[in-house]
Amino acid sequence: MNFDELKSRAIAVAEEEFAKARAEKDIPGIAFGLLYENDLVYSSGLGETKKGNGTKPDLDSVFRIASMTKSFTAQAILLLRDRNLLRLEDEITQYLPWTATIGLPDSSAPITIWHLLTMGAGFPTDDPWGDRQEDLPLADFDRLVAGGLTFNRNVNEGFEYSNLGYALLGRIIAVVSGSTFEEFVKSEILDPSGLTSTTYYSEEVDDSRRAHGHVNFPSGTQIVPTVKTGAFTPMGGLHSTVRDIASWVQYFRTGHLEAQTPARHVRSAVVPAEGEIPERVIASHYGYGIFIDDDAELGRFTSHSGGYPGFGSHMRWHRESGWSIIGLANLTYAPMSVISAKILNQIAWLEKQNAQRTPDLHPETRNAMDLVEGLLRDWNEEVADQNFAVNMDLDCPRSDRREEFAKVGEKFAGFGRVENSLTSSAKSHAKWKVAIDSKELEVEVLISPENPPKVQKIVLKEILPEEVKS
């Protein structure tokens, strides 16, 4: 399958799944985009920016992105760290003295900036309470925290998603920068990144481009009023577009690996099969304003969602395949994360199946394949001496290996390599088949980490006739 064919299938999957979700969840409008590598290769919109207005959302429609905002807050903290204005190991009382009366558990360590970044401060999960606190005045927020908070656990003893923790990070950013949180992020991150449609201020959004938030009650659909900035803006206050978020995703795809490195374990779970994708284990972690999911079958996905009164959003990228997805919706807690993950899983699976036909191998791995086939045809001690790693003769005496190769080589005399049989789990690994008449032999080789690498493993497995048929 060439790229154009893969792209067409990816678009078809995205169109189908978003349309299905919109109908099932009664979502007024959805805007979405697909990226390959660093290019926005497709974007579209479904429904309306406001129920009844007839305006379809597009890549420049402005939605509130809610908790996707946290990735920007985290980057602001790292920027101040890189300027030597704070350290992640610093206790928060150093910058917010009034947090000294926060009411830590008796046996707990103090809270540091790193604990807030990685959702490890011990605060209780605060969705949906935190979603209703954005416009809380800073002075009221400071008094709230100083008056003492409830803790579910000691500091640094586990993950628990906390909007309040990111509100505290916003206060630290303001104190250290000497500016308001919103203006610092705008001048130091949004403007330099060219995110011209991204803002914390609802009043700055042109009404012709605004995606209005909706909520579905049993009594009917209502418009959700816009909210002013306040103490909780750092956790979920940004408004943005598919176009701008595509640039933000590119920002992470081209580097900034520190934020995307697992810092705190969230959960591990066995997930059921999805169509052709088999059942597998997914281990989830939190980094710096980013979730990291290691899928045992599909690889690593990096993401963040947003859920807010009136909106649901998600951005997600898969480094191995090069594909990313953005989904924005104007309905309270619209499940963009579930839909986007399902779509990107299918695209990653298609990419993986396609890539398996032409595995990316080290040149030395391909040389090792030729070497093994050569030894099957005609054993050569000098070739083995020069190319076998030190473990080979320890793992299997040379005489035994030579005898095995002689027997197999005689049985498969005149063999040829089976087309499209090559698979690989890594650049240093190859598994393929050779055959003669109705007989097939599976061959596996693994090269060592030395430079230059040598052959550290060879497995020869004759495939029985019934296995060949199946």
Secondary structure as the mmCIF struct_conf table of DSSP 4:
data_model
#
loop_
_struct_conf.conf_type_id
_struct_conf.id
_struct_conf.beg_label_comp_id
_struct_conf.beg_label_asym_id
_struct_conf.beg_label_seq_id
_struct_conf.end_label_comp_id
_struct_conf.end_label_asym_id
_struct_conf.end_label_seq_id
HELX_RH_AL_P HELX_RH_AL_P1 PHE A 3 LYS A 25
TURN_TY1_P TURN_TY1_P1 ASP A 26 ASP A 26
BEND BEND1 PRO A 28 PRO A 28
STRN STRN1 GLY A 29 TYR A 36
TURN_TY1_P TURN_TY1_P2 GLU A 37 ASN A 38
STRN STRN2 ASP A 39 GLY A 47
BEND BEND2 THR A 49 LYS A 50
TURN_TY1_P TURN_TY1_P3 LYS A 51 GLY A 52
BEND BEND3 ASN A 53 ASN A 53
HELX_LH_PP_P HELX_LH_PP_P1 THR A 55 PRO A 57
TURN_TY1_P TURN_TY1_P4 LEU A 59 ASP A 60
STRN STRN3 VAL A 62 VAL A 62
STRN STRN4 PHE A 63 ARG A 64
HELX_RH_3T_P HELX_RH_3T_P1 ALA A 66 MET A 68
HELX_RH_AL_P HELX_RH_AL_P2 THR A 69 ASP A 82
TURN_TY1_P TURN_TY1_P5 ARG A 83 ASN A 84
BEND BEND4 LEU A 85 LEU A 85
TURN_TY1_P TURN_TY1_P6 LEU A 88 GLU A 89
BEND BEND5 ASP A 90 ASP A 90
STRN STRN5 GLU A 91 GLU A 91
HELX_RH_3T_P HELX_RH_3T_P2 ILE A 92 GLN A 94
TURN_TY1_P TURN_TY1_P7 TYR A 95 TYR A 95
HELX_RH_3T_P HELX_RH_3T_P3 PRO A 97 THR A 101
BEND BEND6 ILE A 102 ILE A 102
TURN_TY1_P TURN_TY1_P8 ASP A 106 SER A 107
HELX_LH_PP_P HELX_LH_PP_P2 SER A 108 ILE A 111
STRN STRN6 THR A 112 THR A 112
HELX_RH_AL_P HELX_RH_AL_P3 ILE A 113 LEU A 117
TURN_TY1_P TURN_TY1_P9 THR A 118 MET A 119
BEND BEND7 ALA A 121 ALA A 121
HELX_LH_PP_P HELX_LH_PP_P3 PHE A 123 THR A 125
TURN_TY1_P TURN_TY1_P10 ASP A 127 PRO A 128
HELX_RH_3T_P HELX_RH_3T_P4 TRP A 129 ARG A 132
TURN_TY1_P TURN_TY1_P11 GLU A 134 ASP A 135
HELX_RH_AL_P HELX_RH_AL_P4 LEU A 138 ALA A 146
TURN_TY1_P TURN_TY1_P12 GLY A 147 GLY A 147
BEND BEND8 ASN A 152 ARG A 153
TURN_TY1_P TURN_TY1_P13 VAL A 155 ASN A 156
BEND BEND9 GLU A 157 GLY A 158
HELX_RH_AL_P HELX_RH_AL_P5 ASN A 163 SER A 177
TURN_TY1_P TURN_TY1_P14 GLY A 178 GLY A 178
BEND BEND10 SER A 179 SER A 179
HELX_RH_AL_P HELX_RH_AL_P6 PHE A 181 VAL A 185
HELX_RH_PI_P HELX_RH_PI_P1 LYS A 186 LEU A 190
TURN_TY1_P TURN_TY1_P15 ASP A 191 GLY A 194
TURN_TY1_P TURN_TY1_P16 THR A 196 SER A 197
STRN STRN7 THR A 199 THR A 199
BEND BEND11 TYR A 200 TYR A 200
HELX_RH_3T_P HELX_RH_3T_P5 SER A 202 GLU A 204
BEND BEND12 VAL A 205 VAL A 205
TURN_TY1_P TURN_TY1_P17 ASP A 207 ARG A 209
STRN STRN8 ARG A 210 ARG A 210
STRN STRN9 HIS A 214 PHE A 217
TURN_TY1_P TURN_TY1_P18 PRO A 218 SER A 219
STRN STRN10 GLY A 220 ILE A 223
HELX_LH_PP_P HELX_LH_PP_P4 VAL A 224 THR A 226
TURN_TY1_P TURN_TY1_P19 ALA A 231 PHE A 232
HELX_RH_AL_P HELX_RH_AL_P7 THR A 233 GLY A 236
STRN STRN11 HIS A 239 SER A 240
HELX_RH_AL_P HELX_RH_AL_P8 VAL A 242 ARG A 253
TURN_TY1_P TURN_TY1_P20 THR A 254 THR A 254
BEND BEND13 GLY A 255 GLY A 255
TURN_TY1_P TURN_TY1_P21 LEU A 257 GLN A 260
BEND BEND14 THR A 261 THR A 261
STRN STRN12 ARG A 264 VAL A 271
STRN STRN13 GLU A 274 GLU A 274
TURN_TY1_P TURN_TY1_P22 GLY A 275 GLU A 276
STRN STRN14 ILE A 277 ILE A 277
HELX_LH_PP_P HELX_LH_PP_P5 PRO A 278 GLU A 279
STRN STRN15 ARG A 280 TYR A 286
BEND BEND15 TYR A 288 GLY A 289
STRN STRN16 PHE A 291 ASP A 295
TURN_TY1_P TURN_TY1_P23 ALA A 296 LEU A 298
STRN STRN17 GLY A 299 TYR A 308
TURN_TY1_P TURN_TY1_P24 PRO A 309 GLY A 310
STRN STRN18 PHE A 311 HIS A 318
TURN_TY1_P TURN_TY1_P25 ARG A 319 GLY A 322
STRN STRN19 TRP A 323 ALA A 329
BEND BEND16 ASN A 330 ASN A 330
STRN STRN20 LEU A 331 LEU A 331
TURN_TY1_P TURN_TY1_P26 THR A 332 TYR A 333
HELX_RH_AL_P HELX_RH_AL_P9 MET A 336 ALA A 355
TURN_TY1_P TURN_TY1_P27 GLN A 356 ARG A 357
BEND BEND17 THR A 358 THR A 358
HELX_RH_AL_P HELX_RH_AL_P10 PRO A 363 ARG A 377
BEND BEND18 ASP A 378 ASP A 378
HELX_RH_AL_P HELX_RH_AL_P11 GLU A 381 ASN A 387
STRN STRN21 PHE A 388 PHE A 388
TURN_TY1_P TURN_TY1_P28 VAL A 390 ASN A 391
HELX_RH_AL_P HELX_RH_AL_P12 MET A 392 ASP A 395
BEND BEND19 CYS A 396 CYS A 396
HELX_RH_AL_P HELX_RH_AL_P13 ARG A 398 LYS A 411
TURN_TY1_P TURN_TY1_P29 PHE A 412 GLY A 414
STRN STRN22 GLY A 416 ARG A 417
HELX_LH_PP_P HELX_LH_PP_P6 VAL A 418 VAL A 418
TURN_TY1_P TURN_TY1_P30 GLU A 419 ASN A 420
STRN STRN23 THR A 423 THR A 423
BEND BEND20 SER A 425 ALA A 426
TURN_TY1_P TURN_TY1_P31 LYS A 427 SER A 428
STRN STRN24 HIS A 429 ILE A 436
TURN_TY1_P TURN_TY1_P32 ASP A 437 SER A 438
STRN STRN25 LYS A 439 ILE A 447
BEND BEND21 PRO A 449 PRO A 452
STRN STRN26 VAL A 455 ILE A 463
HELX_LH_PP_P HELX_LH_PP_P7 LEU A 464 LEU A 464
HELX_RH_AL_P HELX_RH_AL_P14 PRO A 465 LYS A 469
#
